[in-house]
Amino acid sequence: MEGGLIVLAAALLLFLSPDVQGTAHLSFSNNTQVNITRDGCGVSKLCMETPNNCDPSGNSPCLFVSAVSSVPVPPNGVDLSVELSGESAGYIAVGVTANASEGTSMLFICAQNSSDNGTFFFRTMERNNNDDMLTPIEMRVKEIRGMVNGNMIKCEFTFPNVNASNTRSSEDTTFSVLLGNGSFDGSALGAFNLLLKSRLLDLTKPNSNVSPPQQHPSATPPCPTTVELSSLMLEVFRSFGPEVYAVLLLLSVLTLSVLLRV
């Protein structure tokens, strides 16, 4: 696949009508409950959102995605459990790409069909990163569940066997993550509107997009050690010339001897 995307099963180019709820590559969960929060972000799950630090369970607009990785099983890779939440009259989507600057991206689309009472539907699409064109592609996704409330769309799904071994090192799960949305006119998905793109992240590490803490510029510097102070004193003594240096060094030795006897 161009751009080195995830290689899973054979891909078939096939457009699915909006009312189709399951095919060979998509399987839906019997559980329709969807509950998406920030709980566990950076600890048990990798999170991305726009605006920054917004709450998907709050009342303010928030496009949010999280991913929880299973234990790697070579050579199959890992299963990613994904949560996606946001507002759109058409669709919201999360994408992954092995090359953040070129090639193609795999998009997982959660959408509503406003011409059919806001019915939820799910798609997998391939996006050309250079011209934003979307092409239907079959990629295996399981345990899909979703809900639509007005323009709020929430969905959860599992993306199995994530691995880039055909394009990079074995069991490689490092990808750039994309977040965005788009329109749906009742028959076709509109262009993907990219709202957020990450640097390359290891999707198996919940804190891979969390910057390490940095020391504040005004923080108190560490105190010098005894060895550092002694070296500094010797340098000061030498600056007075050899005669004065010898006298000062002798006085320092005598002073130290007296202090040790006390």
C-alpha positions as CSV (number, residue, x, y, z in Angstrom):
1,M,0.0,0.0,0.0
2,E,1.4,3.4,-1.0
3,G,3.0,5.4,1.8
4,G,3.6,2.3,4.0
5,L,0.3,1.9,5.7
6,I,-0.8,-0.9,8.0
7,V,-0.9,-4.2,6.1
8,L,-3.6,-6.5,7.4
9,A,-5.9,-8.4,4.9
10,A,-6.6,-8.1,1.2
11,A,-8.3,-4.8,0.4
12,L,-11.3,-4.6,-2.0
13,L,-12.4,-1.3,-3.4
14,L,-16.2,-1.2,-2.7
15,F,-18.6,1.6,-1.8
16,L,-21.1,0.6,0.9
17,S,-24.6,2.1,0.9
18,P,-25.3,4.1,4.2
19,D,-27.8,1.6,5.5
20,V,-25.5,-1.4,5.4
21,Q,-24.6,-2.4,9.0
22,G,-22.1,-5.2,8.5
23,T,-19.9,-6.8,5.8
24,A,-17.0,-9.3,5.8
25,H,-14.6,-6.6,7.1
26,L,-16.9,-4.8,9.6
27,S,-18.5,-6.4,12.6
28,F,-20.8,-4.6,15.0
29,S,-21.1,-5.2,18.7
30,N,-24.4,-6.2,20.3
31,N,-23.6,-3.7,23.1
32,T,-24.7,-0.3,21.9
33,Q,-23.6,1.6,25.0
34,V,-20.9,4.3,24.3
35,N,-19.3,6.1,27.2
36,I,-16.2,8.2,26.4
37,T,-14.2,10.2,29.0
38,R,-10.7,11.4,29.6
39,D,-10.2,8.9,32.4
40,G,-6.9,7.2,32.0
41,C,-5.4,9.6,29.4
42,G,-1.6,9.3,29.4
43,V,-1.7,6.4,31.9
44,S,-3.7,3.6,30.5
45,K,-4.7,5.0,27.1
46,L,-3.2,7.3,24.5
47,C,-5.3,10.5,23.9
48,M,-5.5,13.3,21.4
49,E,-8.0,16.1,21.2
50,T,-8.8,19.5,19.8
51,P,-9.1,22.0,21.4
52,N,-6.3,21.0,23.7
53,N,-7.3,19.2,26.9
54,C,-11.0,19.5,26.1
55,D,-13.4,17.0,27.8
56,P,-15.4,14.7,25.5
57,S,-18.0,14.2,28.3
58,G,-18.5,17.9,28.8
59,N,-20.7,20.5,27.1
60,S,-18.1,22.3,25.1
61,P,-17.1,21.3,21.5
62,C,-14.4,18.6,21.7
63,L,-13.0,16.3,19.0
64,F,-11.4,13.5,20.9
65,V,-9.8,10.1,20.3
66,S,-8.2,7.6,22.5
67,A,-6.5,4.2,21.9
68,V,-5.7,1.3,24.2
69,S,-3.3,-1.3,23.0
70,S,-3.4,-5.1,23.7
71,V,-0.3,-7.0,24.5
72,P,1.8,-7.5,21.3
73,V,1.6,-11.0,19.8
74,P,4.3,-11.4,17.2
75,P,4.0,-11.4,14.3
76,N,0.4,-10.3,14.4
77,G,1.1,-6.9,16.1
78,V,-1.5,-5.5,18.5
79,D,-5.2,-4.8,18.8
80,L,-6.2,-1.2,19.3
81,S,-9.4,-0.3,21.1
82,V,-10.4,3.1,19.9
83,E,-12.8,5.7,21.2
84,L,-13.8,8.6,19.0
85,S,-16.1,11.5,19.9
86,G,-17.0,14.9,18.3
87,E,-19.6,17.1,16.6
88,S,-20.5,17.0,12.9
89,A,-23.6,17.0,10.7
90,G,-21.7,14.5,8.5
91,Y,-18.8,12.5,9.9
92,I,-15.8,12.6,12.3
93,A,-12.7,10.5,11.6
94,V,-9.4,9.3,13.0
95,G,-6.6,8.4,10.7
96,V,-3.2,6.7,10.9
97,T,-0.3,7.1,8.5
98,A,3.2,5.7,8.6
99,N,4.6,8.8,6.8
100,A,3.4,12.1,8.3
101,S,4.3,14.1,5.2
102,E,3.3,12.1,2.2
103,G,1.7,8.9,1.0
104,T,-1.7,7.8,2.2
105,S,-3.7,7.6,5.4
106,M,-6.2,5.0,6.6
107,L,-9.3,6.7,8.0
108,F,-11.9,5.3,10.4
109,I,-15.1,7.2,9.9
110,C,-18.0,7.4,12.3
111,A,-20.9,9.2,10.7
112,Q,-24.6,10.0,10.6
113,N,-27.0,9.9,7.7
114,S,-29.1,13.0,8.2
115,S,-31.4,11.9,5.4
116,D,-32.3,8.8,7.4
117,N,-33.0,10.3,10.9
118,G,-29.4,10.6,11.8
119,T,-28.7,6.9,11.5
120,F,-25.1,6.0,12.6
121,F,-22.8,4.3,10.1
122,F,-19.2,3.4,10.0
123,R,-16.6,3.4,7.1
124,T,-13.0,2.7,6.4
125,M,-11.5,4.9,3.8
126,E,-8.0,5.6,2.3
127,R,-7.0,9.2,2.0
128,N,-4.4,10.6,-0.4
129,N,-2.4,13.0,1.8
130,N,-1.5,15.2,-1.1
131,D,-5.0,15.9,-2.5
132,D,-7.3,14.8,0.3
133,M,-9.2,12.4,-2.0
134,L,-11.0,9.6,-0.2
135,T,-11.2,6.1,-1.7
136,P,-13.4,3.3,-0.1
137,I,-11.3,0.4,1.1
138,E,-12.1,-2.7,3.1
139,M,-10.0,-3.0,6.3
140,R,-11.0,-5.3,9.1
141,V,-12.6,-3.6,12.1
142,K,-14.6,-5.3,14.8
143,E,-16.8,-4.6,17.9
144,I,-18.1,-1.4,16.3
145,R,-20.7,0.5,18.3
146,G,-21.9,4.1,17.9
147,M,-24.5,6.7,18.8
148,V,-25.8,9.9,17.4
149,N,-27.5,12.7,19.4
150,G,-28.1,15.8,17.3
151,N,-24.7,16.6,15.8
152,M,-22.8,14.7,18.5
153,I,-21.3,11.5,17.2
154,K,-19.6,8.9,19.5
155,C,-18.2,5.5,18.6
156,E,-16.0,2.8,19.8
157,F,-14.3,0.0,17.8
158,T,-11.3,-2.3,17.7
159,F,-8.7,-2.3,15.0
160,P,-7.0,-5.7,15.1
161,N,-3.5,-6.8,14.1
162,V,-1.9,-3.4,13.9
163,N,1.6,-3.9,12.4
164,A,3.8,-2.2,9.9
165,S,6.3,-5.1,9.5
166,N,6.0,-5.1,5.7
167,T,7.3,-1.5,5.5
168,R,9.5,-1.0,8.6
169,S,10.9,-3.2,11.4
170,S,8.9,-6.1,12.8
171,E,6.1,-5.2,15.2
172,D,6.4,-1.5,14.5
173,T,3.4,0.4,15.9
174,T,4.7,3.9,15.3
175,F,2.3,6.1,13.3
176,S,1.2,9.7,12.9
177,V,-2.4,10.2,14.1
178,L,-4.9,12.5,12.3
179,L,-8.2,13.9,13.6
180,G,-10.8,15.6,11.5
181,N,-14.3,15.7,10.1
182,G,-16.3,16.1,6.9
183,S,-19.7,16.2,5.2
184,F,-22.1,13.5,4.1
185,D,-24.8,14.3,1.5
186,G,-26.8,11.1,1.9
187,S,-24.8,9.2,-0.8
188,A,-21.1,10.2,-0.6
189,L,-18.6,11.3,2.0
190,G,-17.1,14.8,1.5
191,A,-13.4,15.6,1.7
192,F,-11.6,15.1,5.0
193,N,-11.1,18.3,6.9
194,L,-7.8,17.8,8.9
195,L,-8.0,19.5,12.3
196,L,-5.1,17.9,14.1
197,K,-2.1,15.8,13.1
198,S,0.4,14.4,15.6
199,R,4.1,13.6,15.2
200,L,5.0,10.0,14.9
201,L,3.8,8.2,18.0
202,D,4.1,4.7,19.4
203,L,0.4,3.7,19.7
204,T,1.2,1.1,22.3
205,K,2.5,3.7,24.8
206,P,-0.2,5.8,26.5
207,N,2.3,8.6,27.3
208,S,4.0,8.7,23.9
209,N,2.5,12.1,23.1
210,V,3.2,13.6,26.6
211,S,6.2,15.9,26.8
212,P,8.6,15.2,29.7
213,P,8.5,17.7,32.6
214,Q,11.0,20.6,32.2
215,Q,12.7,22.5,35.0
216,H,11.4,26.0,35.4
217,P,14.0,28.6,34.5
218,S,13.6,30.2,37.9
219,A,14.2,27.0,39.8
220,T,17.0,27.1,42.3
221,P,20.2,25.5,40.9
222,P,21.7,22.6,42.8
223,C,24.3,23.5,45.5
224,P,27.9,22.9,44.6
225,T,29.6,19.8,46.2
226,T,32.6,19.9,48.5
227,V,34.9,18.8,45.7
228,E,33.6,21.6,43.5
229,L,34.1,24.2,46.3
230,S,37.7,23.0,46.9
231,S,38.5,23.2,43.2
232,L,37.1,26.7,43.1
233,M,39.2,27.8,46.1
234,L,42.4,26.5,44.5
235,E,41.7,28.4,41.3
236,V,41.2,31.6,43.3
237,F,44.5,31.0,45.3
238,R,46.5,30.4,42.1
239,S,45.3,33.8,40.7
240,F,47.3,35.6,43.4
241,G,50.7,34.3,42.1
242,P,52.9,31.5,43.3
243,E,54.1,33.1,46.6
244,V,50.7,34.2,47.8
245,Y,49.3,30.9,46.6
246,A,51.8,29.0,48.8
247,V,51.0,31.1,51.8
248,L,47.2,30.8,51.4
249,L,47.4,27.1,50.8
250,L,49.5,26.6,54.0
251,L,47.0,28.7,56.0
252,S,44.1,26.6,54.7
253,V,45.9,23.4,55.7
254,L,46.6,24.8,59.2
255,T,43.0,26.0,59.6
256,L,41.7,22.5,58.5
257,S,44.0,20.9,61.1
258,V,42.6,23.1,63.9
259,L,39.0,22.4,62.9
260,L,39.6,18.6,62.8
261,R,41.0,18.8,66.4
262,V,37.9,20.6,67.8
